[in-house]
Amino acid sequence: MKTLVPIVLSILLLAGCVQKKETQKRPNIIFMMSDDHAYQAISAYSDKLIQTPGIDRLADEGMLFTNACVTNSICAPSRAVILTGKHSHINGKIDNYFPFDTTQVTFPQILHQSGYQTAMFGKLHFGNNPKGFDEFKILPGQGVYYNPEFITKTEGNITVEGYVTDIITDMALNWLEHERKENEPFMLMYLHKAPHREWLPAERHYKTFTQKTFPEPETLFDNYEGRGTAAKTAEMNLLAHMNWAGDSKIYPELMDELGIPETCNWDKSAFNHQVGRQTPDQRKAWDEVYGPINEAFKKNYKSMSDKELMQWRYQRYMQDYLGTIASVDEGVARLLNYLDENNLAENTIVVYTSDQGFYLGEHGWFDKRFIYDQSFKTPLLVRWPNVIKPQSINTQMVQNLDFAQTFLEAAGIEEPDDMQGESLVPLFKGENTGFRDAAYYHYYEYPSVHMVKRHYGVVTEDYKLVHFYYDVDEWELYDRKKDVNEMTNVYNDPAYTDVVKDLKEKLEQLRIKYQDSEELDSLYLHRFLNRTAENH
């Protein structure tokens, strides 16, 4: 990379019009990513919960990945992995607390140095000055759903009235229409806040989704008998741990009237922070829908059993969560239509993914973090006309670690030696041999919110081996083909003795390959514990 980038820059400067014709052949790249979008909530994967015709276009016209996954299922670390092409323990962004190392080289910087126009709109989650972008407008931190603020490259901090998903889409389309240079390739990062907690749909969607009833997952009332300590002690239960005001939209004053305590110290404040920033007209429309929901809950609450409360909270969760996705799907459709209408579709790679998966009531949970499938797996749909055959399906263990090398290879740029992923370009072409046969995962943020224990593991298409460590020392093995809901740990089952032996060897090989170790486990643990102690 060190020798290639200057050569590319020299050619760009010296070749003039001839080089402009060459750069037109390099594909444009649009990277669409939402936050916490479960693959179960895309109808190309499953139509039980929602129809997403905009996103589904990418599966119809490109490739759907059924085993796409992350290296660390939590927001900011996932984004750092995507940008750098390196595991969390290498890029240093192991959790949501420690800052991102801004000396890390990212793939947008390399593309920009190599002649790509670059822009980012939406949620980055960390850092106020993303490197390698001609233009950016990003939400500060988590951002908000209504009347959001943006950090911009040239305008300072701005506040835009409206709904965040629509605004981000408008910004991306405006850049494509008015700021993009037609004779140069571009890379656009189109990054949604939705469907991140707390879920506030647009008015047009909460009016309809609050009237819907959704099928319950078969593991909604899971008691974790077949799992170890980690599943039994995690704090992600819909009834016990989901916020009443912030998440279920019970008005704080009604909580007080009914004697419902906050589940955490940001329960009511989350509601006030999100709903409280609506304009008078927005709040009036909100109250016309959510007011009656609160009244009905007030009438029934005292007589509801725990099972009924759990079911009620699941429906409230799905109504708002899926309602936010409806806006994302509309935005994706708008952007794809723009490409069609402006003759850009043929030479543009379009990727849709999420920074990780999410629990939609499976095992009674919300949130992510675990290596278990709903958290570990992520949606991935890619369209690249004339390269990817329409309606292709890929089952291999691709990861968010792979995006950086994929985009660099597609652009004809040599990857830096320290990137750790694998380019997906051969898979796009149907060349599946020689790709990884196992994915490595490592989660660090414990003890912290949701109390998911530290763990690392190896996942193949057939099995999943996990080691939980620090305050426990427990192993779990799941047969992914026979036990798709991951209900039974078969680590100690004699029938799987050889599988355990083989996967432990594979896990050790991956730890060496990716330069992870017990020393790093200890280093990051003590840094985290020391930081926690200092803050208290």
N, C-alpha and C positions, 0 to 999 in steps of 0.2 A: 504493500500500500504506500509506503514512504517513497518508493521510487516511481510508482505508477501515477500518483496524483499530480506531481509536477509535470510529467510528460503530457497528461491529458490537458492540463491548463495551458501548456505551451502550444499544443495543437489548436486549442480553442482560439488562442490569440493570433496565430499565424495563418491559419487555413482560411479565414474569411468565409465567403459564401459557400465554398465547398463543404466546410465543416458544419455550417448551419443545416445543409441538406442531410448530413450524417446524423446530427443530433435529433432531427425529426424522426429518425428511425428508432431511436431509443424510446421505450415505452413510457408513457405517463404512469404515475402511480397514485392511486387514491386509497388511503388507509383509513377505513371507517372502524372506529372502536367505541363501544358503549361501556358502561361501568356496571358490573354485576349482572350482566344479561345472561341468564341461564339458557343453555341450549334447549331445555325442555319448553322454553317460551318462544320458540321459532317454529313455525308450522312445517318448514322443510325437515325438521327433526321429529316433531310430534304435533298433531293438530288437536290435541285434547284440550288445550287451554286457550289458544289464541290463533288467529289467522294473521300471517305477516307476508302479504303478497309482494311487498317491495323488496324485502330481504330475500324472499324465496326466489326471486328472479335470478339471483347469483347462483343458486343451485341448479335452476333450470338451464341456465346459459353457461354454467361453469362447473366447478367441482365442490362437493360437500365432503368435509372431513369428519369422520365419526369418532376418531380417537385423538383429536386435537386436545392439548392439555397445557398446563402451566408448570413452571418450576417452583413456584412459591405463591400460593393462592391468597394474595392480599394486594390491595390497589397499587400503592406507590412502588413497591418492589417489582411488581409485574411490569409496570411501565418502564422502570429502569432496565429490566432484562430486555424488553423489546427494543429500546433505544440503543443499548450497548452491544447486544448479542452475547452477553456474559451472564453467568449465574449470579445470584445475589451475593454469595460469599466472595466473589471476585470483584463485582462492581461496587460492593460495600453497602448497597441499599437493601438491608436485610428485612426491614420493617418500616412501619409508617412513621416512626419517631426520629430516627437518625437522618441527618440531611444527605441528599444526593451529592456524590463527589463530582463537582463540576469540571474536574480535569479529565473525566472520562470522555473519550471520543465516541460520538453517536453517529448512526448511519445517516441522519439528515445532514450533519456537517459534511460528511464525505460526499453525499450526492450534491450538495450545494457547491462544494469546491470543484466538482466535476461538471458543472454547467447546468444543473437542475435548478429551476425556480422552486422555492419551497415556502409553504405556508402551513400554519397550524391554527385551528379554531376550535374552542371548546375547553375540555377539562384535561389539563396535564397533571394536576394534583401536587406537584412539587416544583419549586423554583419559579421565579418571576421573570426570567430572561432566558428562554430556551435558545440554545445555540444552533446556528446553521439555518436560520429562517429569514427569508426576505420580509415576511409579514407574520404577525401572530396577534391573536386576541384570545386570551385564556382566562378561565375563571380562577379567582383566588381560592386556593385550597379546594374544598369540596364544592364550592359554589352553592347557588340556590335555584329553585325552580321558577320563581316569579320575580320579575324586575331585577335580573342579575347584574352584578358588577363584573367588569372585565379589566384585566391588565393588558394593555396594548403596547405595541412596539413604538408607535409614533404619536399616539393621542393621550398618553398617560392613562390614568384610571377613569373608566367611564361606567355609567349605569344606563342600561337599556330597558325600557318598559316593554313588558310582554312575557311570553313563555319561553324558557331557556332553550328547549329543543328546537323550536321554530327559529329563534334568534341565531343559534349556531348554524343552522341550515342556511338561513339568509346570508350570513357572513361568508360562508363557503361559496355559495352561488355568486355572490357579489364579486368575490375575488376572481373566480373563474371567468366571469363576464367582463369585468372592467380592469383588472390588474394583471392578469396573466398575459405573458408575451407569447404570441401565437407561434413563433418560430423556434421556441425552446421547449424542451420537455419539462414537466412539472411533477412535483411530489406534494400532494395535499394530505394533511392529517386532519381528519374530520372526527372529532372526539366528543362524545355525548356524556353529560352528567347522568342522564337517565340510563337505567332504572335504579340508580343508587338511592339508598335510604336517606331521608324520609320521603316516601313516594307521594308526590303531588302531581296528579295528571292535569293536563290542560282542560279547560272548561268543557270543550266539545266532547272530551273522552270521559271525564268523571260523571257527566250526566248519563252516559250510556253504561259504563262499566259498573257503576254502583247498583245497577238493576240486574246484573248477571249473577248466576250461581255457577261455581266451578267444581269439577270432580275432585274429590279428595285423593291424595296419594295413598296407596295401600299401607304405607309405613307411617302414617300420620301419628299413630299412637304407639310407636315403637318403644319398648322398654329396655332395649340395649342388652338383653340377656346374652346374646352371642358375641358381644364385643368386650373390650377391656375397659380400663379405668378412664381413658381419655374420652370416649364417647359418653360414659356415664356422668362425667363431671363437667362437661362443656356447658356453657351458659348461652344457649342459642334456642331455647325452647319457646315456641310461639306463645304459650300461655304464661309461662313463668318469667320470661326475659324480654319479650318484645314490649316496647314502650306503649302505654295506653294513649297518651296525647300525641306524641310525635309520630308514632307509627300507625295506630288504629284510629287516630283522629277523634278521640273522645275529648271534648273541650275541657280544659283545665278546671273550670268552675264546676263542671259536672262531676269530675273526679272527686273534688272536694265534697260535693253534696252527697255522693254515694260512699264516701270514705275509702276510695281506691288510692292506695299509696303509689308514689312514683316507683318504677322499677329501677331507676338509676337517677343520678343527679342532673341529667340533661333531658329528662322526659318532657316536662312541661315547657322548658326553655326551647326545646327543638320545635315544638308546635308554634310557639310565639315567634321564633326566629324565621320560620318558613311561612306559615299562614299570616303571621303578623305583618309581613312586608307587602302584602297585597294592597293594591289601590282600593278605595272605597267601592268602586264598581266590581272589581274582582272579588272582593270579600262578600259583597251582597250576593253575587252569583254562587259563591262557595257555600254560604250559609243556607241558601235556598235548597241545596242538595244535602249537605252534611248536617244541617240542623235537624231535619226529620230523622236521620239516622241516629243522632244522639238522643232524640226523644224516644224513639223505639227502644233503644238500649236501656234508657232510664226506666222505662216501664217494665222491662223483662229481666234486668240484671239480677235482682234479689232472688229470683226463682230459678236461675240457670245453674245447672250442674257444671262441674269442671269440664266434662266432656262437651257439653253444649257451648261453654265459653271458648274452648279450644276450637271447635268448629266455626263459631262466630268469628273468632280472630283470624282463622285461615281465610274465610271468605273476604273479610275486610282487607287482609293482606293482598290477596290475589286481585281484588277489584282495583286497588290503587297501583300495585306493582305493574300489572298488565296494562293498565290505563296509560302509564308513562311510556310503555313500549310501543303503544299504538302511534304515538307522535314520532318516535324514532323511525318506525317503519315508513310513515308518510315522508319523513325527511329523506330517507334512503331512496324512495321512489322518485322524489323530486330531483335528486341529484342524478340518478340514472337516466331520467327523462332528459335532463339537460345535456348529458353526454350524447344521447341519441340525436337530439335536435341540432347539435352543433358539430356533428361528424367527428366526435372525439372517442366514441365507444370502441372502435376497432383497434386503436393503438393505446388503450389504457387498461392497466391492471387494476382491478377493483377488489379490495379485500374487506370482508366484514367479519369482525371478531369482537370479543369482550376481554377485559383485563383478567377475568377469571370466571368460573361458574358461580352458581348460587343455589342455595336450598330453597325450594318452593314447597315447604311443608314435609318433604321427605325426612323420615326419622324424627318428625315433630319439630324440625329446625328451620331457621332462616340464617342468613349470612353464609360464610364460606370457610376458608382456612385449612380444613382437613384435606388429606390426600384421597378421601372417599370421592366417588365419581362426580356427584353433582357439584362439588366444589372444584375438583381437580380438572375435570373436563371443561372445555370451553367451546362455544360455537366457532366454526371457521368455514367460511364460504368464499371462494375466489373465482373471479371471471377474468379470463385473458383470451379474447377472441383469436382464433387461428393458432393458438398454442394449447389451450385446454379444451378438450372435447366436451360439448354440452352434456349435462346430466351425469357427469362422472362422479364416482364415489370412491374415496380413499379411506382405508382403515388403519393406516400406519400411525406410529407414535410420534406425531409431529408436535412441536412445542412453540410457545411464544419466543423461545430462545432462537428460533430459526428465521424470524422475519428479517433481521438486519442483513444476513448473508443472502437471503432470497432476493431482496430488493437490489442489493449491490450486483449480484450476478445478472439479474434481469437488465440492469443498466450497463453491463459490460465493464464493471469496475472490480478490481481484485480486492478481496476482503482482507482486513488486517489479520495478522497472525494470531492475535490474542482473542479473537472472537471464537465462541465455543459451540455455536449452533451448526446446522447443516442446511444448505440451500434446498428449498422446496421446488426449484425449477425442474429438476428431473422428474419429480412426482407429477408436476403439471403436465409433463409430456408423456406420462404413463410409464416412465422408466423407474420401477419401484425397487429393483434389486440393489443391494448394497446400502440401503438406508438403515438407520438405527433400529434395533430390535427391542430396545428397552429405554424408558425415560427415567430420569433422575429427578427427585423432588426433595425439597427441604423447607420446612416452615419453622420460624424463629420466635414469633411475637408472643411470648409467654414468660411469666404471668402477666396477663393484660386483659383487655376487654374480650369477652366471650370465652376466656379461659380454655382455649384449645392448646393442648400441650405441644411442646416442641417435638418434632419428629422428622425423620427422613425416610426415603424408601425408593424402591424400584418398581416400575410398572411395565408389564408387557401386554400384548393383546390378550393373553390368557390368564395372567396372575398379577397379584399385587402384594408385595412384601413390605412391611412398615416397621420401623423401630421408633418407639416413643421413649424419650430420654429426659434427663435432668432430675425431676423429682419422682420419676418412675423408671423402670427398665423393663419394658414390655414389647413383645413382638406380636404382629398380627399378619395373617396370610389370608387372602381372599381369592377364590376361584371365580374369575370374572365371567366365565361362560356359564357355569352351573348356578352361581349365586349372584345374579345381576343386581340385586338390591343390597348386596354386601351386609348380610344379616348374621353370618356365621364365620367366626375366626377359626380357620382350620390349621393354624400353625402347629398345634400339638397332635393333630390327627396322623397316625402312622401311615395312612395312605399317601400323605403328602411329604414324607421324609425326604425323598429325592428332590422334590420340587424346592423345598426349603434350602437344601444344600446347594442346589444349582443357583438359586436366586441370591443367596448370601454371597456366593462367589461373584455373581454378576454385580451385585451392589458394591462390593469392595472394589471391583474393577472400575465402576463408574465413579466412585469416590476418588480414586487415583486419577482417572482420566480428566475429571473436572476440577482437580486440585482441591477437593474438600477433605477434611480430616477431623479427628477428635480434638486436635489442638485448636482448630478454627471454631469448632463447636464451643469449646471452653472460652475462647477469646470473646466471641460475640455474646455468650451468656453473661460473662462478668461485666462486659461493657453495659449491657442492658440493665443488669441488677444494680450496678453502680449509678447509672443514670436515674433509675427509679428511686434509689436511696437519697440521692441529692435533691430530687424534686419533692421529697417528703420530709 
